[in-house]
Amino acid sequence: METSAENGRVDIGERLRAIRLLRRRTLKDVAGAADVSESFLSQLERGCTSASVATLQRIAGALGIEVSDLFATNGLPRPTVLRREAREPVVWGHLGRKALLTPKPFHSLEVVAAEFDAGGSTGDEPYTHGDSEEVLLVVAGRVHVQLGTDVYELRAGDSVHYRSSTPHRVSNPGDEPAEVVFVISPPSY
């Protein structure tokens, strides 16, 4: 049986549980601070469910970490060239996956590749993180990008620039998968 490390995938649940136990926090403590149920947090740690970006932010905050810490490679050296097949994808939002393309710590820039299956999104609610400049570039497919109360339809090759402090949400309204790249400076995710 392959483990997460062997198949090149990052298991958010395993990392959350490890960090929670390292910090000697109970499920009840973290769930209460993150405004989620203990059963939801337990299911997330066991890989039985996924979480929206906003929920991951609350859980990370309750643990005293950044969401991006969940994607770190535990200090192992990373190659300068990162092949698509070597990305460490994690489940993200609803029917989505993302991978951090810049190693931690990368102080001035953060690049994240994300894929959304048909009907997928970053979650039901818009989220914010820091007050950085952020660019979203559509690589393939079509997405709706909600910025505040405005919604923009973007297709492959289109991009949008905004502050990460603007409540934002990305969704795929199409029948085909969509792929986007987020570029964030300075890193705030």
Secondary structure, DSSP 8 states (H G I E B T S, - for coil): ---TTTTT---HHHHHHHHHHHTT--HHHHHHHHTS-HHHHHHHHTTSS---HHHHHHHHHHHT--GGGGG--TT----SS--GGG---EEETEEEEEEE-S-SS-SS-EEEEEEEEEEEES-SS-B--TT-EEEEEEEESEEEEEETTEEEEEETT-EEEEETTS-EEEE--SSS-EEEEEEEES---
